[in-house]
Amino acid sequence: MLKKIDHLGIAVHSIAEARHFYETVLGLTCEREEEIASQKVRTAFFVLGETHIELLEPTSKGSPIAKFLATRGEGLHHVAYESTDIVEQLKQAQEQGCKLIHEEPFTGAGNKQVAFLHPKSSHGLLTEFCSGEQK
């Protein structure tokens, strides 16, 4: 069911400040920025082959990204795997004893369906499953 690593999510205090590194130092192109109000986050996606780098900036002090930044600082937040069947992927993970953060997929960045496994189930790294097309 897993096809590839879709993207790496990186928590940053400011997308505007972080863009300089990704565009100037690494030479990547920012494909798009968008705000996901339900998650209280602003994102910027950079293309790197078939994988994307997603910068995540909190839009409120109560957002999950703000909490992550307060405890861990900037850095790798999650790895997202593209799945051909996200519902079955979640079911399989749960059957294997994984704790799900989301039992049902929801619409995330790029209009993709997404859901997360709790980091305690994946050796400390937040794991995302996603499916659908980026727009």
C-alpha positions in Angstrom: 0.0 0.0 0.0 2.9 2.4 0.6 4.2 3.9 -2.6 6.9 6.3 -1.5 7.9 9.0 0.9 5.6 11.9 -0.1 7.2 14.6 2.0 9.2 15.5 5.1 7.6 18.0 7.4 9.9 20.5 9.1 8.7 22.7 11.9 10.0 26.3 11.6 9.2 29.6 13.5 9.0 31.5 10.2 8.5 30.3 6.7 9.7 33.7 5.4 13.0 33.3 7.2 13.4 29.6 6.4 12.7 30.1 2.6 16.1 31.8 2.2 17.9 28.6 3.2 15.8 26.3 1.0 15.8 28.6 -2.0 19.2 30.2 -1.9 21.4 27.6 -0.2 19.8 24.4 -1.5 18.4 25.9 -4.7 14.9 24.4 -4.3 11.8 26.0 -5.7 8.8 26.8 -3.5 5.9 25.2 -5.3 3.2 26.8 -3.1 2.2 28.1 0.3 -1.1 27.6 1.9 -2.8 27.9 5.3 -4.7 24.9 6.8 -6.9 26.7 9.3 -8.2 23.5 10.9 -4.7 22.6 11.9 -3.6 26.2 12.7 -0.6 26.0 10.4 0.8 27.7 7.3 2.8 25.4 5.0 5.3 25.9 2.1 6.2 23.0 -0.2 9.5 22.7 -2.0 10.1 20.2 -4.8 13.0 17.7 -4.6 12.5 15.0 -7.2 9.4 13.0 -6.3 9.6 14.1 -2.7 8.5 17.4 -1.2 9.9 19.3 1.8 7.1 20.9 3.8 7.8 23.8 6.1 5.3 24.1 8.9 4.7 27.5 10.7 2.2 27.8 13.5 -0.6 30.4 13.0 -1.5 30.4 16.7 0.1 29.7 20.0 -2.2 26.8 20.6 -1.4 24.9 17.4 0.4 21.5 17.5 3.3 23.0 15.6 3.7 25.8 18.2 3.7 23.2 20.9 6.3 21.2 19.0 8.5 24.2 18.5 8.3 25.1 22.2 9.4 21.7 23.4 11.8 20.6 20.6 12.7 23.6 18.6 12.9 23.8 14.8 13.6 20.6 12.9 12.1 17.4 11.5 8.5 17.1 12.6 7.1 14.2 10.5 7.6 11.8 7.6 4.7 11.4 5.3 4.2 8.2 3.3 2.0 8.1 0.2 -0.5 5.2 0.5 -2.8 3.7 -2.2 -5.4 3.1 0.5 -5.1 5.3 3.6 -8.1 3.8 5.4 -6.7 0.2 5.0 -3.3 1.6 6.0 -4.7 2.9 9.3 -6.6 -0.3 9.9 -3.5 -2.4 9.4 -1.4 -0.1 11.7 -4.0 -0.2 14.4 -4.3 -4.0 14.1 -0.5 -4.2 14.7 -0.9 -2.2 17.9 -0.1 1.3 16.7 -1.8 4.2 18.5 -3.6 6.4 15.9 -3.9 10.1 16.3 -6.6 10.2 13.7 -8.8 7.2 13.2 -10.3 8.7 10.0 -8.4 10.7 7.3 -9.1 14.4 7.0 -8.3 17.0 4.3 -4.8 18.4 4.7 -2.4 20.5 2.6 -2.7 20.1 -1.1 -6.2 18.8 -0.7 -4.8 15.4 0.3 -6.4 13.0 2.7 -4.1 12.6 5.7 -3.9 10.8 9.1 -1.2 10.4 11.7 0.2 7.7 13.9 1.3 8.6 17.4 5.1 9.0 17.7 5.1 6.5 20.6 4.1 3.8 18.0 6.8 4.7 15.5 9.9 5.0 17.6 9.6 8.7 18.4 8.8 10.0 14.9 5.4 11.3 14.0 4.2 9.3 10.9 1.7 10.6 8.4 -0.1 8.6 5.8 -1.5 10.6 2.8 -3.3 9.9 -0.4 -4.9 12.0 -3.2 -3.6 14.6 -5.5 -1.9 17.9 -4.6 -3.5 20.8 -6.3 
